[in-house]
Structure formats: C-alpha cells, structure tokens
Amino acid sequence: MDASELQAIGDALMRIVTPGMTPKELVKAVRKEHPGVKKKDIARAAFHAIIANADQDPGKSRNLQAFALAERTQQSE
C-alpha cells in the first residue's frame, strides 16, 4: 500500500467514524469506499489518521485509536 492509498483510507476513516461505532461497522463502511482493502491496512491507515488529525478533531481521533488498537491486538494473537 502506497502513501496516497493510506491517506485516502485515513481520510475516509475520519469522515466515517462516529462515537459508538463498532470495529466491524467501521471496516464495512470503509470497504464500501475502498473494496478489497485488508483490515490490517485499515488499521494502519487509522494510526496514520490519528497522527495527522489529532489536533483537529480529538473525538474522532480517540474513536480511531480505540479501533486501531483493537485491530492490532486482534491480529497479533
């Protein structure tokens, strides 16, 4: 995955994420815009979006952080 794809998925995550959204719902919503993207790449893009947007929208950044951490923990088990 190149940087432009990572940025595009990160932008989609920032638009889509809402409080209380489950990781499964978030993955499904992102895949509507980016068919075939792997969960691992969505988690990577979430970390990128957190870093890029933390100061602009702390609430969405916290929601993405929870998602990204949950996905990374799941993948390592």
C-alpha positions in Angstrom: 0.0 0.0 0.0 1.4 3.3 -1.0 1.2 6.6 0.8 -1.6 8.0 -1.3 -3.8 4.9 -0.6 -3.0 5.2 3.1 -4.0 8.9 3.0 -7.3 8.1 1.1 -8.3 5.4 3.6 -7.4 7.6 6.5 -9.5 10.4 5.1 -12.4 8.0 4.7 -12.0 6.9 8.3 -12.1 10.4 9.6 -15.3 11.1 7.6 -17.0 7.8 8.6 -16.1 7.2 12.2 -18.7 8.1 14.8 -18.9 7.6 18.6 -20.1 4.1 19.5 -19.3 2.6 16.1 -18.1 -0.9 16.3 -14.9 -2.0 14.6 -16.9 -4.3 12.3 -19.2 -1.5 11.3 -16.2 0.8 10.6 -14.4 -1.9 8.4 -17.6 -2.5 6.5 -18.1 1.2 5.8 -14.5 1.7 4.7 -14.7 -1.3 2.4 -17.7 0.3 0.7 -15.4 3.1 -0.5 -12.3 1.0 -0.8 -13.3 -2.5 -1.9 -10.8 -5.2 -1.2 -8.7 -3.3 1.4 -7.4 -5.5 4.2 -8.2 -5.0 7.8 -4.5 -4.6 8.5 -4.3 -1.7 6.0 -7.4 -0.1 7.6 -5.7 -0.3 11.0 -2.5 1.2 9.6 -4.5 4.0 8.0 -6.3 4.6 11.3 -2.9 5.2 13.0 -1.9 7.5 10.2 -5.2 9.4 10.5 -4.8 9.7 14.3 -1.3 11.3 13.9 -2.4 13.6 11.1 -5.7 14.8 12.7 -5.3 14.5 16.5 -5.2 18.3 17.0 -8.1 19.0 14.6 -10.7 16.5 15.9 -9.7 14.9 19.2 -13.0 13.0 19.5 -12.7 11.2 16.2 -9.0 10.6 16.9 -9.9 8.8 20.1 -12.5 6.7 18.3 -10.0 5.7 15.7 -7.4 5.0 18.3 -9.7 2.5 20.0 -10.4 0.8 16.7 -6.7 0.7 15.6 -5.5 -0.7 18.9 -8.3 -3.3 19.0 -7.4 -4.4 15.4 -3.7 -4.6 16.1 -4.2 -6.5 19.3 -6.5 -9.0 17.5 -4.0 -9.5 14.6 -1.1 -10.3 16.9 -3.0 -13.0 18.8 
